[in-house]
Amino acid sequence: MVATDWARQTPLYDPVSHLVYATHGDDVQSVIINGRVVMRDRQVLTLDEKQVLSDARAMAESVKKAVGP
């Protein structure tokens, strides 16, 4: 679901065009994939957010070390 009552979404002439060209990630409130709710009220239900962030930070350190100063 996308919040369509925000300024960025107004006026809404063509919903598909708006999704492609005007909608930003922070406009999305809920996501359903193949009937499975994966995000509700901006909370991801299928991933451990702390673990994902920790893994990303560890990978960033690995890249820094590989690339050098």
TASUL-V402115 format. One line per field, one symbol per residue. ss: DSSP state (A for helix, B for strand, O for the rest). psi: psi as a letter, one per 40 degrees, with the letter a starting at -180 (. if undefined). burial: 1 if it has 24 or more other ideal C-beta (glycine too) atoms within 12 Angstrom, else 0. A space follows every 50 residues. Layout:
ss: ???
psi: ???
burial: ???
//
This chain:
ss: OBOOOOAAAOOOOOAAAAAAAOOOAAABOOBBBOOBBBBBOOBBOOOOAA AAAAAAAAAAAAAAAAAOO
psi: ihheeiddehihdhddddddddhideehdihhhfehhehhfehheeihdd ddddddddddddddddda.
burial: 01000000000000000000000000000000000000000000000000 0000000000000000000
//
